[in-house]
């Protein structure tokens, strides 16, 4: 498998999509802290490194979908995967070579955002307000989430032969994940009660009445929504980028589970796939 990995990394080094994503993350890491500092320049308040450091998780999640679809999908259209099988490479080794390459690419994009953000943000912003344990927890989320997403999109790219189709499906998938996470977050934030105002026309007095919100989630239903928000990648993207998570230590574990399930499913299907 070392030969397969070497070939993939040589191709990665020359891949325009990878370098485009890499440069985008670097540019975003410059833009975010600078714009945050400009926005509060007249108030005398200095932003902290917390505000924006993990925002790159949102960017990298989308870029991984684009990269995996194009990088791995091209191998089918060029006949490279078929040729690797013809010369005797095992399907499992081929699958893992692409998985590891995609994981490396995703983590490299995340790493460049962190490094550039710190270089630009440190002289402009106040230090982190997060304690060390919480900071390390969110860093773990920011590492495991791209890894899990790489596994999902590698699975899709290895079982769908059409480069155009897999590219569209990967991009649509990540946006649907984020939309689903946003909806679940919206439902979880519904207040338990809301204020209803009643006016009496005779004396013009206003009365405030607290009424129960019928959309408020309770009991088992709320627990299910919270689990989905923590488990699904779209929910994790939102929680990591905003540093707002009730169950942050669980998120890297959930990402690990997604990685294992996606990889196992992808290998099983790819081993049975008829490659022409």
N, C-alpha and C positions, 0 to 999 in steps of 0.2 A: 504493500500500500504506500510505501515511502515514495516510490516512483510516481504514483498517481498524485500524491500531495505535491511533490516537486513540480510536476507539470502544471498543476492548478495554480500554484503560487507564482510560477513564471508568467502564466497567462494573466493572473491577477495584477502583477506588477505593470503590465502593459494595458490593462483594461481602462478605457476612458470613463466608463460608468462608475467604477470604483473611485477613481481620482476625482471625478466630478462630485460625487457624494462626500468624499473626504474634504474637498475644498469648501463645499457648502457648509459642512459642520464647523470648519475653522472660521469661516466668515460669520456664521451665526453666533459663535462664541465671542467674537469681537463686537458684533452688533448689539447683543442682548445687554451686557453690562454697561456699554457706553450709553445706550438709549435710556436705561434705567437711571443712570446718574444724571443725564441731561434733564430728565423729567422732574427731578427733585432739586435741581441746581439752585433755584431761587428760594427754596424753603429753608436752606441751611441744614437740611437733614441728609445724612449719608446712608445710602442703601447698604444692606449686608450681603455677603457672598451667598447666603441662603437663597436670596431672591434671584433666581435665574440659573443657578448652578445645575439644577436637575431638569431644567426646561428642555435641554437637549434630548432627553429621553423621548419626547414627542416627535422631534425631528428624525431621530435615528430610527424610530419604529416605522415611519413612512418610507425612509430611504432604504431600509433593509428589504422591504417588500419590492421596491423597484429593482434593487440590485439583484436579489435572488432570482426574480423572474427573468431578468435579462441575461445574467451571467450563466446560470444553469440551463435556462431554456435554450440558449444558443447552442449548447452541446448536442441537443437533439436535432436542431435544424441543420447543423454542420455534419451530422453523422458521427460525431466524436465518440459518443457513448457506445454506439454499435461497433465501432472499430476497436474500442477497448475490450469489448466482450469477445470479439473475433480473435484477438491475440492472446486471450486466456485469462484476463483479469476477472476475479470473482465479483458478482453483483454487490455483495455486502461491502467489499472493499471500495468499489466505485461509489457506492452511496455515501459511505463514511468520508471519503475524500472530499466530496462536494459539501457535505455537512460541516466538516471542520473548516473548510475554506470559507464558507458563508458565515460561520460563527466568528472566525478571525476577522473578517471584513466588518461585521457589525460591531464587534468590540473595538476595533481600530477607529471606527467613526465615533464611537462614544468616548474613547480615550482622547482623541484629538480635541473634542469639545471641552472636556474637563481641563486639559493642559492649557489650551489657549485661553479659556475663561479665567483660570487662576492667574495666568500671566497678565492679562488685561485688567481683571477685576481687583486683584490684590492691592495695587496702589490707589485704586479709585474708591474702593468700598471698605466697609467695616468687616472685621473677621466674622466667621460663622457664629451664630447665636445658638445653634444646635449643640447639645452635648455630644461627646465623642461616641457614645453608644448609639444614639439616634442617627448621627451622621454616617457611621459605618453601616448601619442597617439600610439606609437609603442608598448607599453606594452598592451594597449587595443587591438591592432591587434593580438598580441601574445596570448592573452587570448581568444578572440572571434573566431579566426581561428580554434584552436583545438576543440572548442565547436561545430562549424559548421561541421567540419569533422566527429566528433563523431556522430552527427545527421545523416549525410549521410551514414556512415558505419553501424550504428544501423539499419537504414531503410533497407539496403541491407541484413543484418544478420537476420532480423525479417521476411523478406518475402521470403528468400531462405532457404529451409529446409536442404540442403546438407552442412555439415560442410566443406568438401573439396572444394566444388564449391564456397561457399561464401568467403572462405579464399583467393582463387585465384582471384576472382573478385575484392575483396577489395584492394588487393595489386596492381593488374593491374590498377585499377581505379586511385589510387593516383599517380602512375608513368605516366599514360596518362595525368592526370591533370598537372603535373609538366612539361611534354614534351610540352603540349599545351601552357602553360604559357611561356616557353622558346621560342617557335616559335613566339608567339605574341610579346614578348619583342624584339626579333630579328627584326621583321618587323617594330616596332615602332622606332627602333634605326637606321633604314636606313637613310643615309644622303640625304638631298634634292638635292644636286649636287655632282658630283665627278669630279676629275681632269683628263683630257685626255691629254696625251703628244704627240706632233706632231714634227717629226724630218725632216729637209730638208737635203737631201743627198749632195747637192752642197756645202753648207758652214758648215754643221754639227750643225746648230743652233737648239735649242729645244724650242718649243713653248707650253706653258701650256694653255689649254682651259677648261673652266668650262662648263660642260654639265649636263643637268637635269637628275636625276636618275629616270628611269621609274618605279622603285619599291617603290619610296617614297610615303607614304600614305598621302592623302590630304582630306580636307573637311569632309563629312559625313563618308566616309570609315575610316578615321583616328579616328573619334569620336567613331565609333563602336568598333574598335580594342582596343582603350583605355578603353572603358567601360568593354569589356570582360576581359581585363588584370586586371582591378580593381575588377571586380565582381567574377570571377572564382577563386576557392581556389588555383589552381596552380600558377596563377599570384600573388596572395597575399603572397604565400610562398616565392617567389623570392623577392618581394618588401620588405617584413619584414626581411628576412635573410640578405639582402644587404643594408638595410636602404635607399633604392632608390625608392621613391614614390612621384608622383606629386599630388596625391589626397589622402594622408594618412588618413585624418579624415573620409573619406567615407568608408574605408575598414571595420571597425568594424560594421558599419550599414549594409553593404552588407552581412557580415557573419551572422548577426542577421536574415536577410531576408532568407538566405539559411537554417539556423536552423529551422525557422518557416515552410518554404515550405517542407523541408525534413521530419520534424516531422509529419506534417499534412498528407502528402502523405503516410508515413509509417503506421500511425495509421489507415487510411482509408483502405489500402490494407490488413493490418494484421487482422482487424476486419472481413474481408470477406474471409480470407484464411481458407481453409479446412485443419485442422491439424490432421494427422492420428497418 
